């Protein structure tokens, strides 16, 4: 395990719509860059952009992966995302179910060495 105690992270990304979030999440799991993914299909987002308040109806993608695979998972998520510079947040997991965290590590496995 790494310095965060569990070796696991949660990636959070806003996505234009549910289908896109599901496509990206499933791709990451199939490629073993993520152990699991969840989609909140309807969120209401707001932020300032170019001096104006923006409101969006989007989906939220939650991805669990290892600290070791996080950078690769984020790069893949960015490549598949419809926005050229998507919001992707990484949250360090500092605790949780030991059996789940062990399963997570086994599902993503180590990064391939070149």
N, CA and C atoms as a LAMMPS dump frame, in Angstrom:
ITEM: TIMESTEP
0
ITEM: NUMBER OF ATOMS
342
ITEM: BOX BOUNDS ff ff ff
-5.0000000000000000e+02 5.0000000000000000e+02
-5.0000000000000000e+02 5.0000000000000000e+02
-5.0000000000000000e+02 5.0000000000000000e+02
ITEM: ATOMS id mol type element x y z
1 1 1 N 0.845 -1.182 0
2 1 2 C 0 0 0
3 1 3 C 0.883 1.236 0
4 2 1 N 0.294 2.349 -0.382
5 2 2 C 1.051 3.58 -0.494
6 2 3 C 0.842 4.461 0.727
7 3 1 N 1.364 5.676 0.662
8 3 2 C 1.32 6.603 1.772
9 3 3 C -0.067 6.998 2.228
10 4 1 N -1.099 6.783 1.414
11 4 2 C -2.435 7.183 1.845
12 4 3 C -3.084 6.127 2.725
13 5 1 N -2.425 5.009 2.941
14 5 2 C -2.938 4.014 3.853
15 5 3 C -3.686 2.869 3.2
16 6 1 N -4.377 3.104 2.096
17 6 2 C -5.154 2.036 1.465
18 6 3 C -4.681 1.722 0.059
19 7 1 N -4 2.642 -0.585
20 7 2 C -3.603 2.446 -1.975
21 7 3 C -4.757 2.607 -2.942
22 8 1 N -5.859 3.229 -2.481
23 8 2 C -7.059 3.363 -3.312
24 8 3 C -7.457 4.83 -3.437
25 9 1 N -8.073 5.15 -4.571
26 9 2 C -8.588 6.495 -4.798
27 9 3 C -9.969 6.411 -5.435
28 10 1 N -10.718 7.476 -5.271
29 10 2 C -12.009 7.649 -5.922
30 10 3 C -11.845 8.771 -6.926
31 11 1 N -12.156 8.501 -8.184
32 11 2 C -12.146 9.525 -9.214
33 11 3 C -13.578 9.996 -9.424
34 12 1 N -13.754 11.302 -9.512
35 12 2 C -15.064 11.902 -9.702
36 12 3 C -15.004 12.751 -10.964
37 13 1 N -15.946 12.527 -11.857
38 13 2 C -15.968 13.304 -13.101
39 13 3 C -17.407 13.632 -13.476
40 14 1 N -17.633 14.897 -13.837
41 14 2 C -18.929 15.267 -14.407
42 14 3 C -18.879 14.942 -15.895
43 15 1 N -19.996 14.411 -16.405
44 15 2 C -20.08 13.962 -17.792
45 15 3 C -21.379 14.503 -18.382
46 16 1 N -21.405 14.748 -19.679
47 16 2 C -22.556 15.383 -20.326
48 16 3 C -23.858 14.624 -20.104
49 17 1 N -23.803 13.281 -20.165
50 17 2 C -25.037 12.508 -20.019
51 17 3 C -24.735 11.103 -19.525
52 18 1 N -25.781 10.433 -19.081
53 18 2 C -25.665 9.1 -18.497
54 18 3 C -24.972 8.107 -19.435
55 19 1 N -25.359 8.064 -20.686
56 19 2 C -24.789 7.085 -21.621
57 19 3 C -23.278 7.258 -21.748
58 20 1 N -22.821 8.485 -21.792
59 20 2 C -21.376 8.742 -21.88
60 20 3 C -20.675 8.274 -20.608
61 21 1 N -21.261 8.556 -19.45
62 21 2 C -20.676 8.133 -18.181
63 21 3 C -20.586 6.611 -18.107
64 22 1 N -21.642 5.93 -18.512
65 22 2 C -21.632 4.468 -18.494
66 22 3 C -20.585 3.911 -19.452
67 23 1 N -20.501 4.483 -20.648
68 23 2 C -19.524 4.023 -21.641
69 23 3 C -18.096 4.174 -21.111
70 24 1 N -17.788 5.327 -20.526
71 24 2 C -16.443 5.565 -19.997
72 24 3 C -16.158 4.643 -18.815
73 25 1 N -17.095 4.56 -17.88
74 25 2 C -16.897 3.723 -16.697
75 25 3 C -16.698 2.262 -17.042
76 26 1 N -17.537 1.743 -17.925
77 26 2 C -17.408 0.347 -18.328
78 26 3 C -16.083 0.095 -19.041
79 27 1 N -15.66 1.037 -19.861
80 27 2 C -14.377 0.907 -20.563
81 27 3 C -13.227 0.802 -19.556
82 28 1 N -13.245 1.642 -18.531
83 28 2 C -12.177 1.624 -17.532
84 28 3 C -12.152 0.308 -16.763
85 29 1 N -13.321 -0.237 -16.45
86 29 2 C -13.388 -1.518 -15.739
87 29 3 C -12.906 -2.654 -16.642
88 30 1 N -13.351 -2.679 -17.894
89 30 2 C -12.927 -3.724 -18.833
90 30 3 C -11.41 -3.702 -19.018
91 31 1 N -10.837 -2.51 -19.08
92 31 2 C -9.374 -2.371 -19.257
93 31 3 C -8.602 -2.579 -17.959
94 32 1 N -9.331 -2.84 -16.862
95 32 2 C -8.75 -3.052 -15.53
96 32 3 C -8.012 -1.823 -15.015
97 33 1 N -8.439 -0.66 -15.488
98 33 2 C -7.931 0.602 -14.946
99 33 3 C -8.753 1.041 -13.748
100 34 1 N -9.902 0.41 -13.56
101 34 2 C -10.782 0.691 -12.433
102 34 3 C -11.377 -0.617 -11.949
103 35 1 N -11.64 -0.677 -10.644
104 35 2 C -12.285 -1.86 -10.089
105 35 3 C -13.788 -1.772 -10.256
106 36 1 N -14.323 -0.565 -10.11
107 36 2 C -15.768 -0.399 -10.235
108 36 3 C -16.091 1.035 -10.612
109 37 1 N -17.311 1.194 -11.065
110 37 2 C -17.803 2.525 -11.404
111 37 3 C -19.266 2.64 -11.05
112 38 1 N -19.682 3.843 -10.75
113 38 2 C -21.083 4.14 -10.473
114 38 3 C -21.451 5.413 -11.208
115 39 1 N -22.701 5.487 -11.639
116 39 2 C -23.175 6.667 -12.35
117 39 3 C -24.392 7.219 -11.621
118 40 1 N -24.323 8.477 -11.269
119 40 2 C -25.505 9.204 -10.813
120 40 3 C -26.035 9.867 -12.07
121 41 1 N -27.163 9.404 -12.601
122 41 2 C -27.582 9.784 -13.946
123 41 3 C -28.056 11.216 -14.112
124 42 1 N -28.456 11.88 -13.05
125 42 2 C -28.997 13.239 -13.214
126 42 3 C -28.534 14.123 -12.066
127 43 1 N -27.609 15.008 -12.376
128 43 2 C -27.187 16.01 -11.399
129 43 3 C -27.391 17.386 -12.016
130 44 1 N -27.519 18.365 -11.174
131 44 2 C -27.67 19.751 -11.612
132 44 3 C -26.426 20.498 -11.159
133 45 1 N -25.629 20.933 -12.098
134 45 2 C -24.357 21.594 -11.809
135 45 3 C -24.455 23.075 -12.123
136 46 1 N -23.689 23.849 -11.397
137 46 2 C -23.603 25.27 -11.688
138 46 3 C -22.199 25.755 -11.369
139 47 1 N -21.73 26.705 -12.169
140 47 2 C -20.395 27.269 -12.011
141 47 3 C -20.322 28.581 -12.789
142 48 1 N -19.309 29.352 -12.491
143 48 2 C -19.069 30.573 -13.255
144 48 3 C -18.132 30.244 -14.411
145 49 1 N -18.464 30.749 -15.591
146 49 2 C -17.616 30.565 -16.768
147 49 3 C -17.661 31.857 -17.555
148 50 1 N -16.485 32.423 -17.782
149 50 2 C -16.361 33.686 -18.506
150 50 3 C -17.273 34.758 -17.914
151 51 1 N -17.3 34.801 -16.58
152 51 2 C -18.022 35.845 -15.871
153 51 3 C -19.522 35.632 -15.722
154 52 1 N -20.039 34.525 -16.206
155 52 2 C -21.479 34.279 -16.129
156 52 3 C -21.778 32.972 -15.409
157 53 1 N -22.898 32.956 -14.695
158 53 2 C -23.342 31.73 -14.039
159 53 3 C -23.86 30.752 -15.092
160 54 1 N -23.322 29.555 -15.069
161 54 2 C -23.726 28.494 -15.996
162 54 3 C -24.453 27.413 -15.204
163 55 1 N -25.503 26.862 -15.766
164 55 2 C -26.241 25.742 -15.173
165 55 3 C -26.263 24.599 -16.178
166 56 1 N -25.996 23.398 -15.692
167 56 2 C -25.929 22.227 -16.564
168 56 3 C -26.708 21.071 -15.946
169 57 1 N -27.286 20.246 -16.78
170 57 2 C -27.842 18.96 -16.373
171 57 3 C -26.864 17.92 -16.894
172 58 1 N -26.259 17.17 -15.982
173 58 2 C -25.187 16.247 -16.341
174 58 3 C -25.365 14.935 -15.587
175 59 1 N -24.4 14.05 -15.766
176 59 2 C -24.289 12.818 -14.983
177 59 3 C -22.975 12.894 -14.212
178 60 1 N -22.906 12.151 -13.118
179 60 2 C -21.687 12.104 -12.317
180 60 3 C -21.143 10.683 -12.362
181 61 1 N -19.872 10.563 -12.718
182 61 2 C -19.202 9.274 -12.797
183 61 3 C -18.266 9.136 -11.606
184 62 1 N -18.427 8.055 -10.848
185 62 2 C -17.565 7.737 -9.71
186 62 3 C -16.8 6.465 -10.047
187 63 1 N -15.488 6.518 -9.937
188 63 2 C -14.63 5.395 -10.3
189 63 3 C -13.709 5.07 -9.127
190 64 1 N -13.617 3.786 -8.765
191 64 2 C -12.632 3.38 -7.762
192 64 3 C -11.481 2.682 -8.473
193 65 1 N -10.281 3.075 -8.092
194 65 2 C -9.085 2.494 -8.677
195 65 3 C -7.959 2.552 -7.659
196 66 1 N -6.827 2.037 -8.037
197 66 2 C -5.662 2.081 -7.15
198 66 3 C -4.894 3.381 -7.378
199 67 1 N -4.153 3.771 -6.374
200 67 2 C -3.288 4.944 -6.507
201 67 3 C -2.332 4.753 -7.683
202 68 1 N -1.823 3.539 -7.825
203 68 2 C -0.865 3.231 -8.894
204 68 3 C -1.472 3.396 -10.286
205 69 1 N -2.746 3.062 -10.455
206 69 2 C -3.375 3.115 -11.777
207 69 3 C -4.136 4.417 -12.034
208 70 1 N -4.205 5.298 -11.044
209 70 2 C -5.02 6.505 -11.154
210 70 3 C -4.628 7.392 -12.335
211 71 1 N -3.357 7.662 -12.515
212 71 2 C -2.934 8.554 -13.603
213 71 3 C -3.336 7.979 -14.963
214 72 1 N -3.168 6.674 -15.137
215 72 2 C -3.537 6.037 -16.404
216 72 3 C -5.054 6.059 -16.599
217 73 1 N -5.798 5.811 -15.522
218 73 2 C -7.267 5.863 -15.6
219 73 3 C -7.735 7.27 -15.948
220 74 1 N -7.114 8.274 -15.342
221 74 2 C -7.487 9.663 -15.64
222 74 3 C -7.175 10.022 -17.088
223 75 1 N -6.044 9.571 -17.587
224 75 2 C -5.683 9.861 -18.982
225 75 3 C -6.694 9.229 -19.937
226 76 1 N -7.098 8.005 -19.641
227 76 2 C -8.076 7.31 -20.488
228 76 3 C -9.44 8.002 -20.402
229 77 1 N -9.833 8.379 -19.19
230 77 2 C -11.097 9.096 -18.997
231 77 3 C -11.092 10.399 -19.801
232 78 1 N -9.989 11.114 -19.728
233 78 2 C -9.86 12.377 -20.463
234 78 3 C -9.959 12.144 -21.97
235 79 1 N -9.339 11.083 -22.459
236 79 2 C -9.357 10.783 -23.895
237 79 3 C -10.757 10.416 -24.387
238 80 1 N -11.565 9.792 -23.535
239 80 2 C -12.899 9.345 -23.924
240 80 3 C -13.987 10.382 -23.671
241 81 1 N -13.676 11.398 -22.896
242 81 2 C -14.664 12.4 -22.469
243 81 3 C -15.005 13.354 -23.612
244 82 1 N -16.255 13.79 -23.664
245 82 2 C -16.701 14.692 -24.734
246 82 3 C -16.19 16.12 -24.569
247 83 1 N -15.801 16.503 -23.371
248 83 2 C -15.276 17.856 -23.152
249 83 3 C -13.756 17.827 -23.31
250 84 1 N -13.153 18.827 -23.933
251 84 2 C -11.712 18.797 -24.161
252 84 3 C -10.878 18.885 -22.87
253 85 1 N -11.43 19.454 -21.811
254 85 2 C -10.704 19.574 -20.541
255 85 3 C -11.676 19.297 -19.391
256 86 1 N -12.044 18.015 -19.197
257 86 2 C -13.078 17.687 -18.218
258 86 3 C -12.613 17.871 -16.776
259 87 1 N -13.593 18.099 -15.914
260 87 2 C -13.325 18.117 -14.483
261 87 3 C -13.13 16.68 -14.026
262 88 1 N -11.949 16.387 -13.5
263 88 2 C -11.657 15.077 -12.914
264 88 3 C -11.011 15.348 -11.563
265 89 1 N -11.613 14.837 -10.511
266 89 2 C -11.075 14.998 -9.17
267 89 3 C -10.64 13.648 -8.633
268 90 1 N -9.538 13.634 -7.903
269 90 2 C -9.043 12.42 -7.267
270 90 3 C -9.137 12.6 -5.76
271 91 1 N -9.806 11.677 -5.098
272 91 2 C -9.962 11.71 -3.65
273 91 3 C -9.252 10.49 -3.065
274 92 1 N -8.311 10.724 -2.165
275 92 2 C -7.598 9.628 -1.518
276 92 3 C -8.537 8.897 -0.565
277 93 1 N -8.559 7.58 -0.646
278 93 2 C -9.363 6.763 0.259
279 93 3 C -8.471 6.418 1.452
280 94 1 N -8.836 6.888 2.616
281 94 2 C -8 6.702 3.805
282 94 3 C -8.482 5.566 4.695
283 95 1 N -9.605 4.974 4.351
284 95 2 C -10.123 3.855 5.132
285 95 3 C -11.293 3.234 4.409
286 96 1 N -11.801 2.152 4.977
287 96 2 C -12.946 1.47 4.39
288 96 3 C -12.887 -0.01 4.665
289 97 1 N -13.771 -0.733 4.05
290 97 2 C -13.837 -2.177 4.224
291 97 3 C -12.559 -2.831 3.714
292 98 1 N -11.874 -3.534 4.587
293 98 2 C -10.613 -4.178 4.21
294 98 3 C -10.815 -5.183 3.083
295 99 1 N -11.916 -5.93 3.123
296 99 2 C -12.15 -6.921 2.063
297 99 3 C -12.428 -6.241 0.728
298 100 1 N -13.16 -5.129 0.743
299 100 2 C -13.407 -4.397 -0.495
300 100 3 C -12.105 -3.834 -1.046
301 101 1 N -11.3 -3.225 -0.195
302 101 2 C -10.049 -2.617 -0.645
303 101 3 C -9.087 -3.663 -1.2
304 102 1 N -9.091 -4.86 -0.619
305 102 2 C -8.267 -5.946 -1.156
306 102 3 C -8.785 -6.372 -2.531
307 103 1 N -10.115 -6.503 -2.65
308 103 2 C -10.716 -6.853 -3.938
309 103 3 C -10.359 -5.803 -4.992
310 104 1 N -10.46 -4.518 -4.624
311 104 2 C -10.136 -3.425 -5.546
312 104 3 C -8.717 -3.597 -6.093
313 105 1 N -7.757 -3.819 -5.206
314 105 2 C -6.355 -3.971 -5.64
315 105 3 C -6.205 -5.156 -6.578
316 106 1 N -6.891 -6.253 -6.295
317 106 2 C -6.803 -7.433 -7.156
318 106 3 C -7.451 -7.198 -8.527
319 107 1 N -8.495 -6.417 -8.576
320 107 2 C -9.19 -6.153 -9.84
321 107 3 C -8.391 -5.258 -10.784
322 108 1 N -7.73 -4.249 -10.258
323 108 2 C -6.993 -3.346 -11.145
324 108 3 C -5.6 -3.862 -11.449
325 109 1 N -5.013 -4.571 -10.527
326 109 2 C -3.688 -5.137 -10.763
327 109 3 C -2.641 -4.058 -10.996
328 110 1 N -1.403 -4.465 -11.082
329 110 2 C -0.317 -3.505 -11.293
330 110 3 C -0.309 -2.95 -12.711
331 111 1 N 0.238 -1.769 -12.853
332 111 2 C 0.409 -1.171 -14.181
333 111 3 C 1.424 -2.002 -14.964
334 112 1 N 1.191 -2.117 -16.269
335 112 2 C 2.118 -2.857 -17.119
336 112 3 C 3.419 -2.098 -17.234
337 113 1 N 4.491 -2.812 -17.125
338 113 2 C 5.83 -2.22 -17.233
339 113 3 C 6.299 -2.352 -18.674
340 114 1 N 6.985 -1.299 -19.163
341 114 2 C 7.494 -1.393 -20.547
342 114 3 C 8.976 -1.642 -20.564
